[in-house]
Amino acid sequence: MFYEDCAWLPEWPGVPIGDEEGRIINDALGDKRSILLAHHGQLAACTTLEEATMLALFIERAARLQLMARAVGAIKPILPEHAREAHDYRLKPKYVGAVFCYYARAVLRKDAAVLA
């Protein structure tokens, strides 16, 4: 879901103390939905809370899986058309909503007080 849709900011200016960092991130983000910030973390900037939440969860998952895959050998690229197809499918509003609801139900099962 991040294929051609995740920006990279290789230099981070330091402790965020003003609007300058927001402009830097916005410029680096461009038309992408997510961004990796060097030595800082990641963020998702989407049109809905559900989509941003899902991308934030899945970028962490993708990073973990990438590290696990690299531990056993070279990562083999997939065909760009397959990556685009997966990206487009996984970001359909119906899919995003279903995934968000799945995780929301899991949170509520653990602790319904989150709604209090």
FIROTI-468405 format. One record per atom (N, C-alpha, C): residue number from 1; residue in one letter; x, y, z. Coordinates in pm, 1 decimal, decimal comma. Example, Ala and Ser with C-alpha at 12.3 -4.5 7.8 and 13.67 -1.06 7.14 Angstrom:
BEGIN
1; A; 1319,0; -569,0; 780,0
1; A; 1230,0; -450,0; 780,0
1; A; 1320,0; -330,0; 780,0
2; S; 1285,0; -225,0; 708,0
2; S; 1367,0; -106,0; 714,0
2; S; 1290,0; 3,0; 787,0
***
This chain:
BEGIN
1; M; 79,7; -119,8; 0,0
1; M; 0,0; 0,0; 0,0
1; M; 84,4; 126,9; 0,0
2; F; 213,4; 110,4; 11,6
2; F; 302,7; 227,0; 12,2
2; F; 375,1; 247,3; -120,4
3; Y; 348,6; 160,8; -216,5
3; Y; 419,3; 169,1; -344,3
3; Y; 392,2; 303,7; -411,4
4; E; 499,1; 377,0; -440,4
4; E; 492,2; 509,6; -502,7
4; E; 404,9; 606,9; -422,5
5; D; 385,9; 580,0; -293,4
5; D; 297,1; 662,3; -211,7
5; D; 354,6; 688,2; -72,8
6; C; 487,8; 679,8; -62,0
6; C; 554,0; 705,7; 65,7
6; C; 677,0; 791,5; 38,4
7; A; 678,6; 910,2; 95,8
7; A; 791,1; 1002,1; 77,1
7; A; 900,6; 971,5; 179,0
8; W; 1016,3; 1028,5; 155,7
8; W; 1132,0; 1008,9; 243,2
8; W; 1195,5; 1144,3; 267,9
9; L; 1213,8; 1179,0; 393,2
9; L; 1283,3; 1302,2; 430,8
9; L; 1415,4; 1260,9; 495,1
10; P; 1526,1; 1263,9; 418,1
10; P; 1653,1; 1209,5; 466,8
10; P; 1722,5; 1294,3; 573,4
11; E; 1690,3; 1421,7; 582,7
11; E; 1752,6; 1509,3; 681,6
11; E; 1644,5; 1571,1; 768,8
12; W; 1658,7; 1555,6; 899,4
12; W; 1563,8; 1615,6; 993,1
12; W; 1635,8; 1728,5; 1064,5
13; P; 1573,1; 1847,0; 1071,3
13; P; 1642,9; 1964,7; 1125,1
13; P; 1664,9; 1965,6; 1275,4
14; G; 1606,8; 1873,5; 1349,4
14; G; 1627,5; 1870,4; 1493,5
14; G; 1496,0; 1875,5; 1568,9
15; V; 1500,5; 1924,7; 1689,3
15; V; 1382,0; 1932,2; 1774,4
15; V; 1279,7; 2026,9; 1710,8
16; P; 1154,2; 1979,0; 1692,6
16; P; 1053,7; 2066,3; 1632,7
16; P; 1013,7; 2177,4; 1729,6
17; I; 1038,7; 2300,7; 1688,7
17; I; 1007,8; 2413,5; 1777,0
17; I; 919,6; 2518,5; 1709,9
18; G; 881,2; 2497,4; 1587,2
18; G; 800,7; 2599,1; 1521,1
18; G; 737,1; 2547,9; 1394,3
19; D; 686,3; 2639,7; 1316,2
19; D; 617,1; 2606,1; 1192,7
19; D; 710,2; 2559,1; 1081,0
20; E; 839,8; 2586,5; 1093,7
20; E; 934,7; 2549,0; 988,5
20; E; 930,6; 2399,4; 960,2
21; E; 922,9; 2317,9; 1065,9
21; E; 920,1; 2173,3; 1048,4
21; E; 796,3; 2129,2; 972,3
22; G; 683,8; 2193,1; 999,5
22; G; 560,7; 2162,1; 926,1
22; G; 575,7; 2188,9; 777,8
23; R; 638,2; 2298,9; 744,7
23; R; 661,4; 2331,1; 602,9
23; R; 757,9; 2231,3; 538,9
24; I; 861,6; 2193,8; 613,1
24; I; 958,5; 2097,0; 560,8
24; I; 888,8; 1963,8; 532,2
25; I; 809,0; 1917,0; 627,0
25; I; 737,9; 1790,3; 608,6
25; I; 638,7; 1801,1; 494,0
26; N; 563,6; 1909,0; 488,0
26; N; 465,7; 1927,4; 380,8
26; N; 533,0; 1925,6; 244,4
27; D; 643,8; 1996,1; 232,1
27; D; 714,9; 1998,7; 103,6
27; D; 767,1; 1860,0; 65,8
28; A; 820,8; 1787,2; 164,4
28; A; 873,7; 1653,7; 137,4
28; A; 761,4; 1554,9; 107,5
29; L; 648,3; 1569,9; 174,6
29; L; 534,2; 1479,9; 155,4
29; L; 478,1; 1490,9; 14,8
30; G; 470,2; 1611,9; -37,3
30; G; 416,6; 1631,6; -172,2
30; G; 277,4; 1573,9; -184,9
31; D; 258,3; 1485,9; -283,4
31; D; 126,4; 1426,4; -306,4
31; D; 114,7; 1285,7; -247,2
32; K; 210,5; 1247,7; -162,8
32; K; 209,7; 1114,6; -100,8
32; K; 120,8; 1114,9; 23,7
33; R; 79,4; 995,0; 66,3
33; R; -3,9; 981,8; 186,2
33; R; 75,9; 956,3; 312,9
34; S; 198,8; 910,4; 296,9
34; S; 280,4; 880,6; 414,4
34; S; 424,2; 924,3; 389,0
35; I; 498,1; 935,9; 499,0
35; I; 637,1; 980,9; 488,8
35; I; 718,8; 919,4; 601,4
36; L; 842,0; 886,0; 569,4
36; L; 939,3; 842,5; 669,2
36; L; 1032,0; 960,6; 694,3
37; L; 1047,1; 996,9; 821,6
37; L; 1130,3; 1109,2; 860,6
37; L; 1258,1; 1055,1; 922,9
38; A; 1371,7; 1083,6; 860,5
38; A; 1499,8; 1031,2; 909,1
38; A; 1521,5; 1067,2; 1054,7
39; H; 1560,8; 968,8; 1132,8
39; H; 1592,7; 986,5; 1274,3
39; H; 1476,6; 1045,4; 1354,0
40; H; 1355,2; 1027,6; 1306,0
40; H; 1241,8; 1087,0; 1376,0
40; H; 1120,6; 994,4; 1382,6
41; G; 1082,9; 932,5; 1271,3
41; G; 966,5; 844,7; 1272,6
41; G; 890,5; 850,3; 1141,8
42; Q; 761,7; 826,7; 1151,2
42; Q; 677,9; 825,4; 1032,3
42; Q; 549,2; 899,3; 1060,6
43; L; 479,8; 937,3; 956,3
43; L; 346,5; 992,3; 973,1
43; L; 265,8; 965,9; 848,3
44; A; 134,7; 972,4; 865,1
44; A; 42,6; 953,8; 754,6
44; A; -47,2; 1076,6; 747,6
45; A; -65,2; 1127,7; 628,8
45; A; -148,8; 1245,7; 607,5
45; A; -253,8; 1209,0; 502,9
46; C; -373,3; 1180,6; 550,4
46; C; -478,6; 1129,5; 463,3
46; C; -604,8; 1213,1; 478,4
47; T; -703,3; 1181,8; 396,7
47; T; -829,0; 1256,4; 401,6
47; T; -921,5; 1207,7; 511,7
48; T; -897,8; 1086,7; 564,1
48; T; -982,4; 1035,6; 672,3
48; T; -896,6; 983,4; 786,0
49; L; -954,4; 985,5; 904,0
49; L; -888,0; 929,8; 1021,5
49; L; -863,4; 781,0; 1003,4
50; E; -961,4; 711,9; 945,2
50; E; -948,6; 567,8; 924,6
50; E; -828,2; 535,0; 836,0
51; E; -813,5; 607,1; 726,9
51; E; -702,9; 581,2; 635,6
51; E; -568,5; 614,0; 700,6
52; A; -559,2; 726,4; 770,0
52; A; -434,1; 764,1; 836,3
52; A; -396,5; 662,7; 943,6
53; T; -495,6; 615,6; 1019,2
53; T; -469,9; 516,2; 1123,6
53; T; -419,1; 386,3; 1061,8
54; M; -485,2; 341,8; 955,6
54; M; -445,3; 217,5; 890,8
54; M; -302,9; 229,4; 834,7
55; L; -271,1; 340,0; 769,0
55; L; -137,2; 355,3; 713,6
55; L; -32,3; 361,7; 824,1
56; A; -62,3; 428,6; 933,6
56; A; 33,8; 435,1; 1044,5
56; A; 60,2; 296,3; 1101,7
57; L; -45,5; 216,9; 1118,1
57; L; -27,6; 79,7; 1167,2
57; L; 51,8; -5,1; 1068,8
58; F; 18,2; 6,2; 942,1
58; F; 79,2; -82,5; 843,2
58; F; 220,3; -41,2; 804,0
59; I; 256,6; 84,7; 822,3
59; I; 395,5; 120,5; 792,7
59; I; 488,0; 59,7; 898,2
60; E; 440,1; 52,7; 1022,3
60; E; 516,6; -14,8; 1127,7
60; E; 528,6; -163,9; 1096,2
61; R; 418,9; -222,2; 1052,8
61; R; 419,1; -364,8; 1017,8
61; R; 511,7; -391,3; 899,6
62; A; 506,1; -304,4; 798,0
62; A; 591,3; -321,5; 680,3
62; A; 738,6; -311,4; 717,3
63; A; 772,6; -219,3; 806,3
63; A; 911,7; -204,5; 849,8
63; A; 958,6; -330,4; 921,4
64; R; 874,4; -383,4; 1010,8
64; R; 909,1; -505,8; 1084,4
64; R; 928,0; -623,4; 988,7
65; L; 836,6; -637,3; 893,1
65; L; 847,2; -747,1; 796,2
65; L; 970,2; -732,1; 707,3
66; Q; 1003,0; -608,5; 670,7
66; Q; 1121,9; -586,2; 587,8
66; Q; 1247,9; -627,9; 662,3
67; L; 1256,7; -593,3; 789,8
67; L; 1373,4; -633,7; 868,2
67; L; 1381,9; -785,0; 881,2
68; M; 1268,1; -850,3; 902,0
68; M; 1266,9; -996,1; 911,3
68; M; 1308,4; -1059,1; 778,0
69; A; 1260,2; -1004,2; 668,3
69; A; 1294,1; -1058,4; 536,9
69; A; 1442,6; -1039,4; 505,9
70; R; 1495,2; -923,5; 540,8
70; R; 1637,7; -898,3; 514,4
70; R; 1727,3; -988,7; 597,2
71; A; 1677,5; -1035,2; 710,2
71; A; 1757,3; -1122,7; 796,2
71; A; 1780,4; -1259,1; 732,5
72; V; 1695,1; -1297,7; 639,3
72; V; 1709,4; -1429,7; 577,4
72; V; 1761,3; -1423,5; 434,6
73; G; 1784,6; -1304,2; 381,3
73; G; 1839,8; -1295,6; 246,8
73; G; 1797,8; -1168,8; 174,6
74; A; 1836,2; -1162,7; 50,8
74; A; 1804,9; -1045,8; -30,9
74; A; 1654,7; -1038,2; -57,6
75; I; 1604,6; -917,4; -58,4
75; I; 1462,7; -895,5; -87,9
75; I; 1446,4; -887,8; -238,7
76; K; 1354,1; -965,4; -290,1
76; K; 1330,8; -967,9; -432,9
76; K; 1217,5; -871,6; -467,7
77; P; 1241,6; -782,8; -562,3
77; P; 1136,3; -687,9; -599,4
77; P; 1021,3; -758,7; -671,9
78; I; 902,7; -699,4; -661,7
78; I; 788,6; -751,1; -736,9
78; I; 766,0; -660,4; -857,0
79; L; 687,5; -706,1; -949,4
79; L; 660,0; -626,8; -1068,3
79; L; 583,2; -499,8; -1030,6
80; P; 618,6; -385,4; -1089,8
80; P; 549,7; -260,4; -1057,9
80; P; 398,2; -267,1; -1075,2
81; E; 351,6; -337,9; -1177,7
81; E; 206,4; -345,8; -1199,0
81; E; 136,6; -422,8; -1085,9
82; H; 206,4; -521,5; -1029,0
82; H; 149,9; -594,5; -914,8
82; H; 148,0; -505,3; -790,6
83; A; 253,7; -427,3; -772,2
83; A; 260,2; -336,1; -657,7
83; A; 151,4; -229,4; -667,7
84; R; 131,6; -173,3; -787,0
84; R; 26,1; -72,7; -805,4
84; R; -111,8; -131,7; -781,4
85; E; -134,2; -253,3; -828,3
85; E; -263,4; -318,8; -809,1
85; E; -291,0; -340,0; -659,4
86; A; -190,1; -385,9; -586,9
86; A; -206,5; -406,0; -442,5
86; A; -230,9; -272,1; -372,5
87; H; -155,7; -170,5; -410,2
87; H; -173,4; -36,1; -352,4
87; H; -316,2; 12,6; -372,1
88; D; -363,6; 5,3; -493,8
88; D; -497,4; 56,9; -524,5
88; D; -606,6; -22,6; -453,6
89; Y; -591,0; -153,8; -446,6
89; Y; -691,3; -236,5; -379,7
89; Y; -693,3; -208,6; -229,4
90; R; -576,0; -206,4; -168,3
90; R; -568,5; -193,0; -22,4
90; R; -607,1; -54,3; 25,5
91; L; -616,4; 43,5; -64,1
91; L; -655,8; 177,8; -22,9
91; L; -796,2; 215,0; -69,8
92; K; -872,9; 115,6; -114,3
92; K; -1013,9; 141,8; -145,5
92; K; -1086,1; 174,7; -14,8
93; P; -1176,3; 272,1; -16,9
93; P; -1246,1; 311,0; 106,8
93; P; -1313,1; 194,8; 179,3
94; K; -1372,9; 101,7; 106,5
94; K; -1439,6; -11,1; 171,5
94; K; -1338,8; -98,8; 246,3
95; Y; -1224,0; -124,1; 186,5
95; Y; -1119,5; -203,8; 250,4
95; Y; -1064,3; -130,3; 372,4
96; V; -1034,3; -0,9; 355,8
96; V; -981,9; 79,7; 466,5
96; V; -1079,6; 76,9; 584,1
97; G; -1207,8; 95,9; 555,8
97; G; -1309,1; 94,1; 661,1
97; G; -1315,0; -39,5; 732,7
98; A; -1307,2; -147,3; 658,6
98; A; -1312,2; -280,9; 719,6
98; A; -1191,3; -304,6; 809,6
99; V; -1073,4; -266,1; 763,6
99; V; -951,8; -284,3; 843,4
99; V; -958,1; -197,9; 969,4
100; F; -1001,7; -73,2; 954,0
100; F; -1012,7; 15,2; 1070,0
100; F; -1109,2; -43,7; 1173,0
101; C; -1223,6; -90,9; 1127,1
101; C; -1322,5; -148,8; 1219,2
101; C; -1267,6; -272,9; 1288,9
102; Y; -1191,1; -353,8; 1218,2
102; Y; -1129,6; -472,7; 1277,6
102; Y; -1040,9; -433,4; 1396,5
103; Y; -952,5; -335,8; 1372,9
103; Y; -861,7; -293,7; 1479,4
103; Y; -937,0; -221,2; 1591,1
104; A; -1038,3; -144,4; 1557,4
104; A; -1117,6; -75,3; 1659,9
104; A; -1187,0; -176,5; 1750,2
105; R; -1244,1; -281,1; 1691,8
105; R; -1308,6; -385,8; 1772,8
105; R; -1207,1; -455,3; 1863,8
106; A; -1087,3; -478,1; 1812,8
106; A; -984,1; -543,1; 1894,2
106; A; -947,8; -455,3; 2014,0
107; V; -935,8; -326,5; 1993,4
107; V; -906,3; -234,4; 2102,4
107; V; -1019,1; -234,1; 2203,9
108; L; -1142,9; -229,6; 2155,8
108; L; -1257,6; -227,4; 2246,0
108; L; -1270,4; -356,7; 2327,3
109; R; -1233,9; -470,2; 2267,6
109; R; -1235,5; -596,9; 2341,6
109; R; -1135,4; -594,2; 2456,8
110; K; -1021,0; -531,1; 2432,9
110; K; -918,0; -524,4; 2536,4
110; K; -956,7; -428,2; 2648,0
111; D; -1015,3; -313,2; 2608,5
111; D; -1046,5; -211,2; 2709,2
111; D; -1152,7; -116,7; 2656,4
112; A; -1276,5; -143,3; 2690,2
112; A; -1387,9; -59,8; 2644,8
112; A; -1381,9; 80,1; 2704,3
113; A; -1300,6; 100,7; 2806,5
113; A; -1288,3; 232,4; 2869,6
113; A; -1223,9; 335,9; 2778,3
114; V; -1169,1; 293,1; 2665,3
114; V; -1109,3; 390,7; 2573,9
114; V; -1213,6; 488,4; 2520,9
115; L; -1340,0; 449,7; 2527,5
115; L; -1447,4; 537,4; 2481,3
115; L; -1497,3; 631,9; 2590,0
116; A; -1452,6; 610,6; 2712,2
116; A; -1499,4; 693,6; 2823,6
116; A; -1437,3; 829,7; 2823,9
***
